[in-house]
Amino acid sequence: MRLRCAVLDDFQRVATEVADWSPVADQVEVVSFDTHLDGEDALAAALADFDLVVTLRERVPFPGSLIARLPRLKLIVASGMRNSVIDYAAAEKHGVTVCGTTSSSTPPVELTWALLLGLARGLVEENNALRSGGPWQSTVGADLHGRRLGLLGLGKIGSRVARVGLAFGMHVSAWSQNLTEERTDEIGVELAPSREDLLADSDFVSIHLALSDRTRGLLGPAELAILKPTAYLINTSRAAIVDQEALLAALHEGRIAGAGIDVFDIEPLPADHPMRTAPRLLATPHLGYVSRANYATYYGQAVENIRAFLGGAPVRRLP
C-alpha cells in the first residue's frame, strides 16, 4: 500500500508538473492542495491520513500540538533551509523527520526591482488608465539615477539588489546591526552610520533582513516617521520587520510616497484585510520566491528527500 503525500499551498497546481515524481510513484500517492488550510483543526482533519507533507515556505505552522494530532506523519519537507514555524523538538519526539531544500536568491532580487520600478514609474496606475480609456499620462515618475537606495541588510539578496542599484547609477548605502565597512567596501556601497541615518537620507529603502528577535518590529512608528515624504519603502523579506499598523497609517496619511510589499502578517490575506485597499501601495501575494526555476528546485529536491527517506539514505535535515 502506497504512502500518501500532501503538497500544501500548491496554488498554481504545478507541483507535479515542474518536477519529476516518477522515482517515488510506486511508493507514494501525491495529493496537491491548491487552497490554503487555515488553522490547526483544519490541518489536523485534512492531513490525518497522510504520511508525508511537503510545505511551502513558512506559511503553514507545525506546532507540537498539530504534530501530536498526526500519528501517521513520518516526514515533513519544507522548501528552503530555514523554517521558523516547525516545532523541531516535537517532531523529533513523535518520530517525524524534517528536511528542506535549497532556494535561489534570484527571484526575490528580481521581484524587489519589479516593485521598486513599478512604484517609481506609476506603472499600475498608468496601465489601468490606458486600458480603461482614462487620462493619457497622469503621473510624473521618480528618477533612480542619482537617487539614494538604502538597504537594510546586505546578505545574499541585499548585495545583489545593491549591484542593480549601482548599475542604475544610484547612490547605495546599507545598514544592519553587524554590518562592517569591509563588507560594504566589498560590494561597493556606503556603510550608513546608523539605521536612522539610512532612513533619513534614502529615497528608496529596501528590506533584506532575516526575521529574528532583533529585527522584529525594527521599523515602527518612530522609524517610519524619519522617512522623507517622497521616499518609497520596499519589503520582500518578512512582514513582521515592519509595524503593519504604522505602515498603514503612513500610507493613508501620505507621510511616505508609497510602499511595495510582498509579505504580510496573515497569508493569504483575508478579503477584508486593510492592506488590500491601502493607498500608495503596490502589493503582490508573496511572489518573491515564486518562479519556475525555484519551484523546480523545491519540488525536485522534495522528491529527492522523499526517495532518500524511503530508502534509508541521508536527507537535507532541518534545522
Secondary structure, DSSP 8 states (H G I E B T S, - for coil): --EEEEETT-TTS-TTTSS--GGGTTTEEEEE--S---SHHHHHHHTTT-SEEEE-TTSS-B-HHHHHT-TT--EEEESSS--SSB-HHHHHHTT-EEE-----SHHHHHHHHHHHHHHHTTHHHHHHHHHHT--S--------TT-EEEEE--SHHHHHHHHHHHHTT-EEEEE-TT--HHHHHHHT-EE-SSHHHHHHH-SEEEE-----TTTTT-B-HHHHTTS-TT-EEEE-S-GGGB-HHHHHHHHHTTSSSEEEE---SSSS--TT-GGGT-TTEEE-SS-TT--HHHHHHHHHHHHHHHHHHHHT----B--
